[in-house]
Amino acid sequence: MIRTLELLLEWREHNPYKWVFVSEYGKWLSPSKPRKWLRSTAEKAGLDPIPVHKLRHTHATLLYEAGASMEEIQRRLGHFDISTTQNTYTHLTKAQRDDFAERFSNHIDF
């Protein structure tokens, strides 16, 4: 997690426009390029391709699973309304459902 933060801070320094995908020269990149990269990578891995925007949902869900608060995720995604973050972008994972079931079972002493 610390290494990820270091990489993101370094990226921010070299990306004054705050674009997610840039060329090797730090310039604007055609929106079709990341889609092509993702499709190619998914095909090579034998996975179904997903839209690039779905990575935003994945990111929000993983933040939530890691213990980030809804407010932290809302700020990170730049949503004005927290309900957008909560109702659209974060999803319960199987690990979270299993953890909840285990904690509830322990609570009622099953």
C-alpha positions as CSV (number, residue, x, y, z in Angstrom):
1,M,0.0,0.0,0.0
2,I,2.8,2.4,0.8
3,R,4.6,1.6,-2.5
4,T,1.3,2.4,-4.3
5,L,1.0,5.7,-2.6
6,E,4.6,6.5,-3.5
7,L,4.0,5.7,-7.1
8,L,0.8,7.8,-7.2
9,L,2.5,10.8,-5.7
10,E,5.4,10.5,-8.2
11,W,2.8,10.2,-11.0
12,R,1.1,13.4,-9.8
13,E,4.4,15.3,-9.9
14,H,4.9,14.4,-13.6
15,N,1.3,14.8,-14.7
16,P,0.3,18.4,-14.3
17,Y,-3.0,17.8,-16.1
18,K,-4.0,15.0,-13.8
19,W,-5.0,12.8,-16.7
20,V,-5.1,9.1,-15.9
21,F,-3.7,7.9,-19.2
22,V,-1.0,9.9,-20.9
23,S,1.5,9.3,-23.8
24,E,5.1,8.5,-23.1
25,Y,5.6,12.3,-23.5
26,G,3.0,13.2,-20.9
27,K,0.6,14.5,-23.5
28,W,-3.1,13.8,-24.1
29,L,-3.9,10.3,-25.2
30,S,-6.8,9.4,-27.5
31,P,-9.6,7.8,-25.4
32,S,-9.6,4.8,-27.6
33,K,-6.0,3.9,-26.7
34,P,-6.6,2.7,-23.1
35,R,-9.7,0.8,-24.3
36,K,-7.5,-1.0,-26.8
37,W,-4.8,-1.7,-24.2
38,L,-7.4,-3.1,-21.8
39,R,-9.1,-5.2,-24.4
40,S,-5.8,-6.6,-25.6
41,T,-4.6,-7.4,-22.1
42,A,-7.9,-9.1,-21.2
43,E,-7.8,-11.2,-24.4
44,K,-4.2,-12.3,-23.6
45,A,-5.3,-13.3,-20.1
46,G,-8.3,-15.2,-21.4
47,L,-10.7,-12.7,-19.7
48,D,-13.8,-11.0,-21.0
49,P,-12.9,-7.3,-21.8
50,I,-14.5,-4.6,-19.6
51,P,-15.0,-0.9,-20.3
52,V,-12.2,1.3,-18.9
53,H,-14.7,3.1,-16.7
54,K,-15.3,-0.2,-14.8
55,L,-11.8,0.2,-13.3
56,R,-13.2,3.2,-11.4
57,H,-15.9,1.0,-9.8
58,T,-13.2,-1.7,-9.0
59,H,-11.0,1.0,-7.5
60,A,-13.9,2.3,-5.3
61,T,-14.8,-1.3,-4.2
62,L,-11.3,-2.2,-3.3
63,L,-10.9,1.0,-1.3
64,Y,-14.1,0.1,0.6
65,E,-12.9,-3.4,1.1
66,A,-9.6,-2.1,2.5
67,G,-11.5,-0.1,5.1
68,A,-11.7,3.4,3.5
69,S,-14.7,5.3,4.6
70,M,-17.4,6.4,2.2
71,E,-16.3,10.0,2.7
72,E,-12.7,9.1,1.7
73,I,-13.8,7.3,-1.4
74,Q,-16.2,10.1,-2.3
75,R,-13.4,12.7,-2.1
76,R,-11.0,10.4,-4.1
77,L,-13.5,9.9,-6.9
78,G,-14.6,13.6,-6.8
79,H,-18.3,13.0,-6.3
80,F,-20.4,15.8,-5.1
81,D,-23.1,13.6,-3.6
82,I,-22.0,10.7,-1.4
83,S,-25.0,8.6,-2.5
84,T,-23.4,8.4,-6.0
85,T,-20.3,6.8,-4.4
86,Q,-22.3,4.5,-2.1
87,N,-25.1,3.4,-4.5
88,T,-23.2,3.3,-7.8
89,Y,-19.5,2.8,-7.3
90,T,-18.9,0.6,-4.3
91,H,-20.0,-3.0,-4.3
92,L,-19.8,-5.7,-1.6
93,T,-17.3,-8.3,-2.4
94,K,-17.6,-12.0,-1.6
95,A,-14.9,-11.6,1.0
96,Q,-16.9,-8.8,2.7
97,R,-20.1,-10.9,2.7
98,D,-18.2,-13.9,4.1
99,D,-16.6,-11.7,6.8
100,F,-19.9,-10.3,7.8
101,A,-21.5,-13.7,8.0
102,E,-18.6,-14.9,10.2
103,R,-18.8,-11.9,12.5
104,F,-22.6,-12.3,12.8
105,S,-22.3,-16.0,13.5
106,N,-19.7,-15.3,16.2
107,H,-22.0,-12.5,17.6
108,I,-24.9,-14.8,18.1
109,D,-22.6,-17.6,19.2
110,F,-23.6,-20.1,16.5
